[in-house]
Amino acid sequence: MRPPYLLLDVDGVLIPFPDADGASPASHNRHDVVPADRSADDPVTIWLNPAHGPLLMQVIRTGLVTPVWCTSWRHDATTLIGPLLGLPPLPYVDLPRPQITTSHPNGYLWKRDHVGTWLGNAPVIWIDDDFTALDHEWAAERTALGQATTLVQPDPHVGLLAEHLVEVLAWAAQLPGAQADAANGQAEAA
């Protein structure tokens, strides 16, 4: 059995939103990147915490989860964000590009319907800063149907903390067969 997916958002999770004064956390370093749809003379400034890479690698190396980007950065998460954090290439959910003016056009996170289809019956722990109460209900309903689902929601002005990754590992470790899956995953990776 495949370990549960660990879906990772970028904005508000790895790239925190500025506070009321326009400042990013002191723990984050500035980078100028050029997403695939932009010109090299029009880079995007982002702020990343260099500690996130090693923390995420510790989680990945356990074999308890299968990491996948789930972000509007799409493939750029793999080619731009991941390398700046020292992460290996990770797959990504190829999200649509809806014409929306809010993250919650139906009262819940715009990504959710697409992610639900993409997941099928797979278990998942999803880290995103933008869930609503309806997303948490969806997670509870999936879990009640035997599709273990939990949501981790960092503060978008702070972003991912080590405690969130402790929560990820604790949740994944309690799933049936988790230790055997982790051992098999680590053996395959060797």
Number of C-alpha atoms within 10 A of each C-alpha: 10 16 24 25 20 24 22 21 23 23 20 21 23 27 22 25 20 15 12 8 6 7 11 20 17 8 11 17 12 11 13 12 17 15 19 12 7 11 9 11 7 11 13 12 10 18 20 23 19 15 14 19 19 13 15 16 15 13 18 18 14 17 26 31 26 20 23 19 26 24 20 18 21 19 21 18 24 19 17 17 23 17 13 16 19 15 17 13 16 14 15 20 20 16 18 11 8 8 6 9 7 11 14 16 10 9 13 19 19 19 19 15 11 13 15 14 9 13 15 9 13 17 22 26 24 24 25 25 24 20 22 15 11 14 17 16 11 18 21 17 14 19 15 11 11 12 18 20 22 22 20 19 18 21 15 19 19 19 22 25 15 12 10 15 18 13 13 22 19 12 18 26 18 11 14 10 14 20 17 14 20 20 14 16 19 15 10 9 9 5
